Amino acid sequence: MKYILFMVLSVLLFSPVQAKESREEKQAKLDAACEVAREKKLAPMRKKHIENCVTNNEQPSREACESFYADYGGRMGGHAPLFYDLPACVKAFEFQQGVRERHS
């Protein structure tokens, strides 16, 4: 997951600069930055849960624990996804809302 986010962000940030960036391109960059910031916070938490899972034999194998916690921090059951309150995510959300307000 983190490798995919890194690749997306790399492509978005290091692609040839165009004369004018579209709103969709800017939104994609902001969204990617948000996901990278979230992953930085979630990765150590996910690792801790996986280690606890292995130590406590909650799943039959390490691979099963890793699979179980692979989406940790996303929309889980009735819980909201974690860390969308980070500054990069707030910026992406506010930019997106600016688009919606203009179309209303």
JONORBEL-V983181 format. One record per residue. N is the residue number from 0. RES is the residue in one small letter. SS is DSSP state (2 for helix, 1 for strand, 0 for the rest). PSI is psi in degrees with one decimal (999 if undefined). OMEGA is omega as a letter, one per 40 degrees, with the letter a starting at -180 (NA if undefined). Layout:
n=N res=RES ss=SS psi=PSI omega=OMEGA
n=N res=RES ss=SS psi=PSI omega=OMEGA
This chain:
n=0 res=m ss=0 psi=-48.2 omega=a
n=1 res=k ss=2 psi=-30.3 omega=i
n=2 res=y ss=2 psi=-38.0 omega=i
n=3 res=i ss=2 psi=-45.7 omega=i
n=4 res=l ss=2 psi=-40.7 omega=i
n=5 res=f ss=2 psi=-44.1 omega=a
n=6 res=m ss=2 psi=-43.3 omega=i
n=7 res=v ss=2 psi=-47.5 omega=a
n=8 res=l ss=2 psi=-41.0 omega=i
n=9 res=s ss=2 psi=-45.4 omega=i
n=10 res=v ss=2 psi=-43.7 omega=a
n=11 res=l ss=2 psi=-40.6 omega=a
n=12 res=l ss=2 psi=-31.2 omega=a
n=13 res=f ss=2 psi=12.2 omega=i
n=14 res=s ss=0 psi=158.2 omega=a
n=15 res=p ss=0 psi=136.2 omega=a
n=16 res=v ss=0 psi=130.0 omega=i
n=17 res=q ss=0 psi=164.0 omega=a
n=18 res=a ss=0 psi=-44.0 omega=i
n=19 res=k ss=0 psi=126.3 omega=a
n=20 res=e ss=0 psi=134.2 omega=i
n=21 res=s ss=0 psi=161.6 omega=i
n=22 res=r ss=2 psi=-38.3 omega=a
n=23 res=e ss=2 psi=-40.5 omega=i
n=24 res=e ss=2 psi=-42.5 omega=i
n=25 res=k ss=2 psi=-41.8 omega=i
n=26 res=q ss=2 psi=-41.7 omega=i
n=27 res=a ss=2 psi=-41.7 omega=i
n=28 res=k ss=2 psi=-43.6 omega=i
n=29 res=l ss=2 psi=-42.6 omega=i
n=30 res=d ss=2 psi=-42.0 omega=i
n=31 res=a ss=2 psi=-42.0 omega=i
n=32 res=a ss=2 psi=-39.3 omega=i
n=33 res=c ss=2 psi=-47.5 omega=a
n=34 res=e ss=2 psi=-35.2 omega=i
n=35 res=v ss=2 psi=-43.9 omega=i
n=36 res=a ss=2 psi=-42.1 omega=i
n=37 res=r ss=2 psi=-44.3 omega=a
n=38 res=e ss=2 psi=-35.9 omega=i
n=39 res=k ss=2 psi=-37.3 omega=i
n=40 res=k ss=2 psi=-37.5 omega=a
n=41 res=l ss=2 psi=-33.1 omega=a
n=42 res=a ss=2 psi=-49.4 omega=i
n=43 res=p ss=2 psi=-33.0 omega=i
n=44 res=m ss=2 psi=-43.8 omega=i
n=45 res=r ss=2 psi=-44.1 omega=i
n=46 res=k ss=2 psi=-43.3 omega=i
n=47 res=k ss=2 psi=-43.4 omega=i
n=48 res=h ss=2 psi=-39.6 omega=i
n=49 res=i ss=2 psi=-45.5 omega=i
n=50 res=e ss=2 psi=-41.8 omega=i
n=51 res=n ss=2 psi=-40.2 omega=i
n=52 res=c ss=2 psi=-45.6 omega=a
n=53 res=v ss=2 psi=-47.8 omega=a
n=54 res=t ss=2 psi=-40.0 omega=a
n=55 res=n ss=0 psi=7.4 omega=i
n=56 res=n ss=0 psi=42.5 omega=i
n=57 res=e ss=0 psi=-25.3 omega=i
n=58 res=q ss=0 psi=163.3 omega=a
n=59 res=p ss=0 psi=-18.8 omega=a
n=60 res=s ss=0 psi=167.9 omega=i
n=61 res=r ss=2 psi=-42.7 omega=a
n=62 res=e ss=2 psi=-39.4 omega=i
n=63 res=a ss=2 psi=-38.8 omega=i
n=64 res=c ss=2 psi=-44.2 omega=i
n=65 res=e ss=2 psi=-41.0 omega=i
n=66 res=s ss=2 psi=-42.7 omega=a
n=67 res=f ss=2 psi=-40.4 omega=a
n=68 res=y ss=0 psi=8.9 omega=a
n=69 res=a ss=0 psi=-35.1 omega=a
n=70 res=d ss=0 psi=19.4 omega=i
n=71 res=y ss=0 psi=132.4 omega=i
n=72 res=g ss=0 psi=-13.9 omega=i
n=73 res=g ss=0 psi=-169.5 omega=i
n=74 res=r ss=0 psi=115.4 omega=a
n=75 res=m ss=1 psi=115.1 omega=i
n=76 res=g ss=0 psi=-124.0 omega=i
n=77 res=g ss=0 psi=10.9 omega=a
n=78 res=h ss=1 psi=145.1 omega=i
n=79 res=a ss=0 psi=153.6 omega=i
n=80 res=p ss=0 psi=152.9 omega=a
n=81 res=l ss=0 psi=150.6 omega=i
n=82 res=f ss=0 psi=24.4 omega=i
n=83 res=y ss=0 psi=4.4 omega=i
n=84 res=d ss=0 psi=2.0 omega=i
n=85 res=l ss=0 psi=149.8 omega=a
n=86 res=p ss=2 psi=-41.3 omega=a
n=87 res=a ss=2 psi=-34.5 omega=a
n=88 res=c ss=2 psi=-37.5 omega=i
n=89 res=v ss=2 psi=-42.5 omega=i
n=90 res=k ss=2 psi=-44.8 omega=i
n=91 res=a ss=2 psi=-42.4 omega=i
n=92 res=f ss=2 psi=-45.8 omega=a
n=93 res=e ss=2 psi=-38.0 omega=i
n=94 res=f ss=2 psi=-43.7 omega=i
n=95 res=q ss=2 psi=-41.3 omega=i
n=96 res=q ss=2 psi=-33.1 omega=i
n=97 res=g ss=2 psi=-36.2 omega=i
n=98 res=v ss=2 psi=-45.8 omega=a
n=99 res=r ss=2 psi=-38.9 omega=a
n=100 res=e ss=2 psi=-33.7 omega=a
n=101 res=r ss=2 psi=-29.1 omega=a
n=102 res=h ss=2 psi=-6.7 omega=a
n=103 res=s ss=0 psi=999 omega=NA
